[in-house]
Amino acid sequence: MKKLLFSCLFFICFNSFSQSANGYKYFYVNEGNYKGGMDYWGIGKQISRYISKKGLLPLNKNSLPITTCDVLLVSYDHTHVNEGYNYVTIYIADCNGKRTEQTAKGIGLSLRSDYKNATKNVLKKIERFFGDYKFDSQRTPVYKSAVEKYNGEDIDFTDEKSIRNFLSSRKFEPIEGIWNYVGLGNNEYKLLILKDDYLYNAYVLESNGFWNISEIKAIFEPAAVSSVYSLKWMMGDKKTQIKTVSTFEKGMIKFNIEDPITKTNNESFLYKIFPTLNTKSVNNSIKNGEWAVNGSGIIISKSGYIVTNNHVVEDADDIEVEFIINNEVKKFNAEIVQVDKVNDLAIIKIFDMNFDGLDDLPYNFKRRSSDVGTKVYAYGYPMALSIMGKEIKVTDGIISSKTGYDGNITTYQITAPIQGGNSGGPLFDDKGNFLGINSSGLRKDVADNVAYTIKSSYVLNLLDVLPKIIDLPSNTKLQSLPLTEQIKEISKFVVLVKVR
């Protein structure tokens, strides 16, 4: 059980930045403190209903103002214990980062009712703060910022096209350029990293929080070891600075940030969107079709996460994926997000400004193993860059064993033929269920029609360690379709993976 803090009485805490809610016209409930932002127990909805009834207006992250201080920032956490009561904590903050917290316990007939009652009890504790609410702009706090702004060459931060022209007009170091942020909670940033003496400042280009363009969000200082940087990351209150270590490799900067509210470490990363690393060589390689090898993959989320084999993307400097959107072949840049070298699995993600996401995936991710004799279909792009062409190939067979080479329990043995380039492609059954990732096969001079597929349960284990939860496909509509229609639907989400 997490340590519960009762360091001050509630009304004293609130008096430290506001005596009541009357200075706030809006409120924003941040549901990104746990479970990838999922309000699984309905705690956030319960809090939102309560505050809305008081008269404050709700905001979502897309309408969250950037500079105003009349927004009350609310977040929450819950603590589950195996016996007795369960706890909910509500945190309330203003735009200057001054905040308080209150915790209450609850018990009911189920875990959900425990949290419902605990939330109800903690809302009673903050009743004093909301009272007879009436908005008064005179009581809205004045915003105080401790961050600096850009003061170098003449750059128009409102015009990304001109910034790209600026970056294209001079020599730049690999870490300099335009980056997108993925990490803590629901925060979204687009940053411009530029060298300033021996440091590298990250300036805000876009933000869904209380940040103005050209403000310095982070500062990188090179370490003695290549690709390692010490990092000073300014938090949303624009006063708290987190110091950590970051690594820069293959167009991504990775680092950990401790959430000041939940005190948990959150893996964060920046991925570069402009300029392309090694622009000249990359452009020539694509123009001449000189991708080294190809594999296959399967899209598992609307946001562009893809599963493939680790051996397909291992040591790749550049990754490009091709698949069909609206009957047209599209190409996007991708980066490695997570790997499992032991089980030869990898998660890559589309990081490309031209990618706008996808519609709902039509298939079902099967979590349990399938039986011997199950009819299966292997999808992929075998030898797509050489002799077999870029049209998707589908072969059929059955699961001939629930264990693979030398009794390996992580794989199925299947009779569906696969060739080089099929690696990383998906295996489906005749009901549109995803069963696993095709990885290898025995040579025909050793045995005919023997191939191996990594089971979906091991894919699931790898997905569990990602920094954000992915909503896996659970669509059963393919069950009622004939095989030809199933293949048409599934093929839209099978990708050609090119690496060099």
Buried (B, 14 or more C-beta within 10 A) or exposed (E): EBEEEEEEEBEEBBBEBBBBBBBBBBBBBBBBBBEBBEBBBEBBEBBBEBBEEBBBBBBEBEEBBEEBBBBBBBBBBBBEEEEEBBBBBBBBBBBBBBBBBBBBBBEBEEEEBBBBBBBBBBBEBBEEBBEEBEBEEEBBBEEEBEBEEBEEEEBEBEEBEEBBEBBEEEEBEBBBBBBBBBBBBBBBBBBBBBBEEEBBBBBBBBBBBBBBBBBBBBBBEBEEEEBBBBBBBBBBBBBEBBEBEBBBEBBBBBBBBBBBBBEBEBBBBBBBBBBBEBEEBBEEBBEEEEBEBBBBBBBBBBBBBBBBBBBBBEEBBBBBBBBBEEEEEBEBBBBBBBBBEEBBBBBBBBBBEEBEEBEEBBBBBBBEBBEEEBBBBBBBBBBBBEEBEEEBBBBBBBBBBBEBEEEEEBBBBBBBBBBBBBBBBBBBBBBBBBBBBBBBBBEEEEEEBBBBBBBBBBBEBBBEEBBBBBBBBEBEEBEEBEBEEBBEBBBBBBBBBBBB
